């Protein structure tokens, strides 16, 4: 298996060097950057398998860098680091396309676990895409149509854009219509890990799916909340 390349972007030299040292010790090829613009140039010149971005950096911060990369069509997994603990900062990072976040201070063991989970999920996506070549061309549920091979989604004939994690979450629901999943189960199945306190990540992604898919996100008809239990996609109506 090829060595995975990770870019660590943080303006604090001691943190950047510590992360790079431990990631290299874990067997990863690591590049570093001290600001967002340098990180952007580095990733453009040599695409990475995973990006670890500090939220607050000079020139271009982690949020702007994340937004720029997603606007370019990049689906590279992004782990956001933040010294702030407010839900607003976490939600904003996820809204702009980050796949996961860690709030400083964090343990190196937890960081390595997140890195491993994100890379494993990305690999599973690639395997699923290959396997989907022999499966049905699309999955339908009412006006929703999902094309797994092309990773495309259409609603009422209109093509919609999704981040890699949004698509994976939607596909997982669509493959199990009517099945109720807790946030912990979804974290484990889609993100690849289960960790107390990060269920909000699931809630944020479901809200983003509803905003894109539902005629009225406040009164969803496709992805439903089951009080006290979790979420489900409605049963596919008969054709």
NORKAMO-V159301 format. One record per residue. RES is the residue in one letter. D_CENTER is the distance of its C-alpha to the mean C-alpha in whole Angstrom. Layout:
<<RES D_CENTER> <RES D_CENTER>>
//
This chain:
<<X 23> <X 22> <X 21> <X 18> <X 18> <X 16> <X 16> <X 17> <X 18> <X 20> <X 23> <X 25> <X 27> <X 27> <X 23> <X 22> <X 25> <X 24> <X 21> <X 22> <X 25> <X 23> <X 20> <X 23> <X 25> <X 22> <X 23> <X 20> <X 21> <X 21> <X 21> <X 21> <X 22> <X 23> <X 22> <X 20> <X 22> <X 23> <X 19> <X 19> <X 22> <X 21> <X 18> <X 20> <X 23> <X 21> <X 17> <X 15> <X 13> <X 11> <X 12> <X 13> <X 14> <X 16> <X 16> <X 20> <X 21> <X 24> <X 24> <X 21> <X 19> <X 15> <X 14> <X 16> <X 15> <X 11> <X 13> <X 15> <X 13> <X 11> <X 15> <X 16> <X 14> <X 12> <X 9> <X 9> <X 6> <X 7> <X 9> <X 11> <X 14> <X 16> <X 20> <X 20> <X 19> <X 19> <X 17> <X 17> <X 16> <X 13> <X 12> <X 13> <X 10> <X 8> <X 10> <X 10> <X 7> <X 6> <X 3> <X 6> <X 10> <X 13> <X 16> <X 19> <X 22> <X 20> <X 21> <X 20> <X 20> <X 17> <X 15> <X 16> <X 15> <X 12> <X 12> <X 14> <X 11> <X 8> <X 11> <X 12> <X 9> <X 9> <X 13> <X 13> <X 12> <X 15> <X 17> <X 16> <X 17> <X 20> <X 21> <X 20> <X 23> <X 26> <X 24> <X 25> <X 24> <X 22> <X 22> <X 23> <X 23> <X 26> <X 25> <X 21> <X 21> <X 18> <X 19> <X 17> <X 19> <X 18> <X 14> <X 16> <X 17> <X 20> <X 22> <X 25> <X 25> <X 23> <X 20> <X 17> <X 14> <X 10> <X 7> <X 6> <X 4> <X 7> <X 9> <X 9> <X 9> <X 12> <X 13> <X 14> <X 16> <X 18> <X 19> <X 20> <X 22> <X 24> <X 22> <X 21> <X 18> <X 18> <X 15> <X 16> <X 16> <X 12> <X 11> <X 13> <X 13> <X 9> <X 7> <X 11> <X 12> <X 15> <X 15> <X 18> <X 17> <X 13> <X 14> <X 13> <X 9> <X 10> <X 13> <X 11> <X 9> <X 12> <X 14> <X 12> <X 13> <X 16> <X 17> <X 16> <X 18> <X 21> <X 24> <X 24> <X 21> <X 23> <X 25> <X 22> <X 24> <X 21> <X 18> <X 21> <X 21> <X 23> <X 25> <X 25> <X 23> <X 20> <X 18> <X 19> <X 20> <X 23> <X 25> <X 26> <X 29> <X 32> <X 33>>
//
